[in-house]
């Protein structure tokens, strides 16, 4: 018998792939910027006062990669890193908007897919 996916299952699959595509593009943009900066300056320069923000941005970066396998864990890592990044980052820096925009949407979509899948897999109480 052929299994027909429900409309909600199909929408989760579409959102999952949308999150993956946006996540890949986000990771690629950041990698490109890092390579471009290292070529221009000969190294990647991080000021000592920016190390915590860089680490939190990296946590979000890694979270998007992990979310391919474990949506809940990776999405939560990315969102947690972004929230902490935005708390620590001065509001005047344009980088906060870029990092939040690049990582925020796919992180939210991954968490949404995890939540929807988790709800569907929960055993029904009788």
TAHU-V81519 format. One record per residue. N is the residue number from 0. RES is the residue in one letter. D_CENTER is the distance of its C-alpha to the mean C-alpha in Angstrom with 2 decimals. Layout:
BEGIN
n;res;d_center
N;RES;D_CENTER
N;RES;D_CENTER
END
This chain:
BEGIN
n;res;d_center
0;X;37.27
1;X;34.31
2;X;31.25
3;X;30.17
4;X;26.64
5;X;26.73
6;X;25.26
7;X;22.60
8;X;21.68
9;X;21.55
10;X;19.36
11;X;16.77
12;X;17.04
13;X;16.67
14;X;13.61
15;X;12.05
16;X;13.06
17;X;11.96
18;X;8.30
19;X;9.03
20;X;10.97
21;X;8.84
22;X;6.03
23;X;9.28
24;X;10.70
25;X;8.19
26;X;8.67
27;X;12.27
28;X;12.88
29;X;12.03
30;X;14.15
31;X;16.76
32;X;17.05
33;X;17.45
34;X;20.05
35;X;21.77
36;X;22.12
37;X;23.45
38;X;25.89
39;X;27.05
40;X;27.58
41;X;28.21
42;X;25.49
43;X;22.22
44;X;23.60
45;X;21.91
46;X;24.19
47;X;24.83
48;X;23.94
49;X;20.43
50;X;19.65
51;X;18.01
52;X;15.68
53;X;14.98
54;X;14.34
55;X;11.86
56;X;10.00
57;X;10.36
58;X;9.15
59;X;5.67
60;X;6.31
61;X;7.84
62;X;5.60
63;X;3.72
64;X;7.49
65;X;8.85
66;X;7.41
67;X;9.87
68;X;12.59
69;X;11.79
70;X;9.60
71;X;10.70
72;X;10.44
73;X;7.05
74;X;5.66
75;X;8.34
76;X;7.78
77;X;4.60
78;X;6.83
79;X;9.81
80;X;9.19
81;X;8.74
82;X;11.76
83;X;13.75
84;X;13.07
85;X;14.44
86;X;17.27
87;X;18.33
88;X;18.00
89;X;21.15
90;X;20.91
91;X;22.84
92;X;20.31
93;X;18.70
94;X;15.81
95;X;14.32
96;X;14.19
97;X;12.78
98;X;9.86
99;X;9.21
100;X;9.85
101;X;7.84
102;X;4.37
103;X;5.98
104;X;7.18
105;X;5.05
106;X;3.69
107;X;7.45
108;X;8.58
109;X;7.60
110;X;9.34
111;X;11.99
112;X;12.76
113;X;13.10
114;X;15.31
115;X;17.36
116;X;17.93
117;X;18.87
118;X;21.29
119;X;22.86
120;X;23.47
121;X;25.12
122;X;28.85
123;X;31.10
124;X;33.50
125;X;37.09
END
